[in-house]
Amino acid sequence: MIWTTWSSRGIQILAVLLFITGVLTRQFLVVTTAIFLLAALILSHYLASQAFRNLIITSDPSHAILEAGEELSLSVTVANPLNVAAGAIQLRQDIPVGLGAAEAPARAEFVLSRRRQARVTITVTGKSRGRWIFAPMDFYQTDVLGWVQMTIQKTSPITVTVWPQRIAVPPGFWKSARRLGDIKGWWWDEPDPSLYRGIRPYQPGDSFRAVHPHASMRMGEVMVKETDYTRSFHVEVICHPVSSLQSWYGVDREAAEECFILAASAVESALNQGFACGLTISCPLPGFGHGVSLPPITGSMAVADYLTDLAWAIPTGLLSSNLEELMNQMISRHALPGLVIVVSPIWDSTINPYLQQLSDQGYVIGWLTTSEGRMDFDLDMRWRWKKGREIYAEYMARIV
């Protein structure tokens, strides 16, 4: 878009007045001066539009991921490939609310001569979890004479993802879901030696730990135990940042953000421990308007994917209906029993019948929260966290 400056408008008016005056007074020099001014103004418009049209503007990156509190440098390069000076250029970039900068909006101004380029760097800091999108940058160019100003938005949008903060999960966290009875010891340990379906002769490839010494002596050959695994080594983390059971109450932002911190800490720790970890989020995400339930997976790449999902989640006041559908998806996976960790500020009884189904299948059920409130479900474990403290097991309901 081309804008004429006040000086350009003044020259236009002056040229018109001189032309009229020269015609009326029959002064050829005055008419010539007016024509010269108009020609210079038209040429200035043409050169400014040509220079602006041919500017090469590049920016990087198109997408970046930050930890909370981490800095990121965004750079924009403006190159003038012509033999004509591009004149004075101004840049203006609005900063999303979740990112901090020394100046908001960020601004830069420089003069770009012929066949030169300039690089502008904007440093931002991840202030809060979320998916933040930079709008296209505003470019203003004024020609060398200062007669014409042009403005346009020429950069592509830049997306910055700020991951949730994480807190240290104590080593004993994964051992706090201990259950005695059908499996003695920790639930992820090898099956108890007394839980075997029978004995059979040794076959190449069998573990020597499975050898049954007494049966081997009695049978006169090496015999091994056939044990039965009753639980798989996987974790299901349910992030449900509901802060009030009344939809009209709204969302307690602080409680919701603490929920994301706990969920992110749990999934990262589980995957780093080598567990297969699934993640269910009852919040809308881009492309998933009613939340998402992801099956258990392993590997370091899953950490980044899960943290990005938790960063993009948007808490709303209507999460319980989403959770019901997502719990049906989780139950339909028909996975072997594992550990379910519900992460939520308050206990939502909507989830009770679904958790009961999982509990009946042998799942261990835990609640990771910042709340002191009570729940109407017979949990195996509740973990608590307060700022400045470690996660700790508060009580055990069904675990001996």
Residue pairs with C-beta under 8 A, 6 or more apart in sequence:
1 150
1 151
1 152
2 45
2 48
2 49
2 148
2 149
2 150
3 148
3 149
3 150
3 151
4 12
4 147
4 148
4 149
5 142
5 146
5 147
5 148
5 149
7 146
7 147
8 41
8 44
8 147
8 148
11 37
11 41
11 147
12 38
12 41
14 37
15 34
15 35
15 37
15 38
15 41
16 34
17 34
18 30
18 31
18 33
18 34
18 37
19 30
19 31
19 34
19 35
19 38
21 27
21 30
22 28
22 29
22 30
22 31
22 32
22 33
22 34
23 31
41 147
44 143
44 145
44 147
44 148
45 147
45 148
47 84
47 143
48 87
48 141
48 142
48 143
48 147
48 148
48 150
49 148
49 150
50 82
50 84
51 80
51 82
51 84
51 85
51 86
51 87
51 141
51 143
52 86
52 141
52 150
52 152
54 80
54 81
54 82
55 78
55 79
55 80
55 86
55 112
55 139
55 141
55 154
56 77
56 78
56 79
56 80
56 81
56 117
57 76
57 77
57 78
57 79
57 139
57 154
57 155
58 76
58 77
58 79
59 74
59 75
59 76
59 77
59 137
59 155
59 156
59 158
60 74
60 75
61 74
61 158
62 156
62 157
62 158
62 159
63 158
63 159
63 160
63 161
64 72
64 74
64 158
64 159
64 160
64 161
65 160
65 161
65 162
65 163
65 304
65 308
66 72
66 126
66 160
66 161
66 162
66 163
67 126
67 162
67 163
67 165
68 126
68 127
68 128
68 129
68 162
68 163
68 164
68 165
69 125
69 126
70 125
70 126
71 123
71 124
71 125
71 126
72 123
72 124
72 125
72 126
72 160
73 121
73 122
73 123
74 121
74 122
74 123
74 124
74 134
74 158
75 119
75 120
75 121
75 122
76 91
76 119
76 120
76 122
76 137
76 155
77 117
77 118
77 119
77 120
78 89
78 91
78 112
78 117
78 118
78 119
78 120
78 139
79 116
79 117
80 86
80 112
80 113
80 114
80 115
80 116
80 117
81 115
82 114
82 115
83 114
83 115
84 114
85 111
85 112
85 113
85 114
85 144
86 112
86 113
86 114
86 141
87 111
87 112
87 141
87 142
87 143
87 144
88 109
88 110
88 111
88 141
88 142
88 146
89 109
89 110
89 111
89 112
89 118
89 139
89 140
89 141
89 142
90 107
90 108
90 109
90 139
90 140
90 141
90 142
91 106
91 107
91 108
91 109
91 120
91 137
91 138
91 139
91 140
92 105
92 106
92 107
92 137
92 138
92 140
93 105
93 106
93 107
93 122
93 134
93 135
93 137
93 138
94 104
94 105
94 134
94 135
95 101
95 104
95 105
95 106
95 124
95 134
96 132
96 133
96 134
96 160
97 132
98 126
98 127
98 128
98 129
98 130
98 132
98 162
99 124
99 125
99 126
99 127
99 132
99 160
99 162
100 124
100 125
100 127
101 122
101 123
101 124
101 125
102 123
106 122
108 120
110 118
110 120
112 118
124 160
126 160
126 162
127 162
128 162
128 257
129 162
129 163
129 164
129 165
129 257
129 260
129 310
129 311
130 161
130 162
130 311
130 312
131 159
131 160
131 161
131 286
131 311
131 312
132 159
132 160
132 161
132 162
133 157
133 158
133 159
133 160
134 157
134 158
134 159
134 160
135 153
135 157
136 153
136 154
136 155
136 156
136 157
137 153
137 154
137 155
138 151
138 152
138 153
139 151
139 152
139 153
139 154
140 149
140 150
140 151
141 149
141 150
141 151
142 148
142 149
142 150
143 149
161 308
161 311
161 312
162 311
163 264
163 307
163 308
163 310
163 311
164 257
164 260
164 261
164 263
164 264
164 307
164 310
164 311
165 261
165 264
166 261
166 264
166 265
166 268
167 261
167 262
167 265
167 385
167 390
167 391
168 265
168 390
169 265
169 266
169 268
169 269
169 391
170 390
170 391
170 392
172 393
173 269
173 383
173 391
174 188
174 269
174 270
174 273
174 275
175 186
176 366
176 381
176 383
176 393
177 187
177 339
177 364
177 366
177 380
177 381
177 399
178 185
178 186
178 187
178 399
179 187
179 364
179 380
179 398
179 399
180 399
180 400
181 400
182 195
182 230
183 189
183 191
183 192
183 195
183 230
183 231
184 192
185 192
187 231
187 339
187 364
188 231
188 233
188 275
190 209
190 227
191 227
191 228
191 229
191 230
193 225
193 227
195 227
195 228
195 230
196 225
196 226
196 227
196 228
197 226
197 227
197 228
198 225
198 226
199 212
199 215
199 223
199 224
199 225
199 226
200 223
200 224
200 226
201 221
201 222
201 223
201 224
202 211
202 221
202 222
202 223
202 224
203 224
206 224
207 224
210 224
210 225
210 227
211 222
211 223
211 224
211 225
212 223
212 224
212 225
215 223
216 222
216 223
229 336
230 336
230 337
230 362
231 336
231 337
231 338
231 362
232 276
232 335
232 336
232 337
232 338
233 274
233 275
233 276
233 338
234 275
234 276
234 277
234 278
234 296
234 335
234 336
234 338
234 339
235 266
235 270
235 275
235 276
235 277
235 278
235 296
235 338
235 339
235 340
235 341
236 277
236 278
236 280
236 296
236 330
236 338
236 339
236 340
236 341
236 363
237 263
237 266
237 267
237 270
237 277
237 278
237 279
237 280
237 341
237 343
238 280
238 282
238 323
238 340
238 341
238 342
238 343
238 344
238 351
239 259
239 260
239 263
239 279
239 280
239 281
239 282
239 283
239 310
239 313
239 343
239 344
240 259
240 282
240 319
240 323
240 342
240 343
240 344
240 348
240 351
241 251
241 255
241 256
241 259
241 260
241 282
241 283
241 313
241 315
241 319
241 344
241 345
242 282
242 319
242 320
242 344
242 345
242 346
242 348
243 249
243 251
243 252
243 255
243 256
243 315
243 345
243 346
244 250
244 251
244 252
244 317
244 346
245 320
245 346
245 348
247 317
247 318
248 317
249 317
250 317
251 315
251 316
251 317
252 345
253 315
255 345
255 370
256 315
256 345
258 345
258 370
258 385
258 387
259 343
259 344
259 345
259 370
260 310
260 313
262 343
262 368
262 369
262 370
262 385
262 391
263 279
263 281
263 310
263 343
263 368
264 306
264 307
264 310
265 391
266 341
266 343
266 368
267 277
267 279
267 303
267 306
267 307
267 310
268 303
268 306
268 307
270 277
271 277
271 298
271 299
271 300
271 302
271 303
271 306
272 303
274 298
275 296
275 298
276 296
276 297
276 298
277 296
277 297
277 298
277 302
277 306
278 293
278 294
278 295
278 296
278 297
278 330
279 292
279 293
279 294
279 306
279 309
279 310
280 291
280 292
280 293
280 294
280 323
280 326
280 327
280 329
280 330
281 291
281 292
281 293
281 309
281 310
281 313
282 291
282 319
282 320
282 322
282 323
282 326
283 291
283 313
283 314
283 315
283 316
283 319
283 322
284 290
284 291
284 313
284 314
284 316
284 322
285 291
285 292
285 309
285 312
285 313
285 314
286 312
290 321
290 322
290 325
290 326
291 313
291 319
291 322
291 323
291 325
291 326
292 309
292 326
293 326
293 327
293 329
293 330
294 306
294 309
295 333
295 335
296 335
296 338
319 348
320 348
320 350
323 348
323 350
323 351
324 350
324 354
327 351
327 354
328 354
330 354
330 358
331 354
331 357
331 358
337 358
337 361
337 362
337 363
337 364
338 363
338 364
339 363
339 364
339 366
340 355
340 358
340 363
340 364
340 365
340 366
341 366
341 367
341 368
342 351
342 355
342 365
342 366
342 367
342 368
343 367
343 368
343 369
344 367
344 369
344 371
345 369
345 370
345 371
346 369
346 371
346 373
347 367
347 369
347 371
347 373
347 374
347 375
347 376
347 377
349 375
349 376
349 377
351 377
352 376
352 377
355 365
355 377
356 377
358 365
359 365
359 378
364 380
364 381
365 377
365 379
365 380
365 381
366 379
366 380
366 381
366 382
366 383
367 375
367 379
367 381
367 382
367 383
368 382
368 383
368 385
368 391
369 382
369 383
369 384
369 385
370 384
370 385
370 386
372 384
378 397
378 398
379 397
379 398
380 396
380 397
380 398
380 399
381 393
381 395
381 396
381 397
381 399
382 393
382 394
382 395
382 397
383 391
383 392
383 393
383 394
384 391
384 392
384 394
385 391
385 392
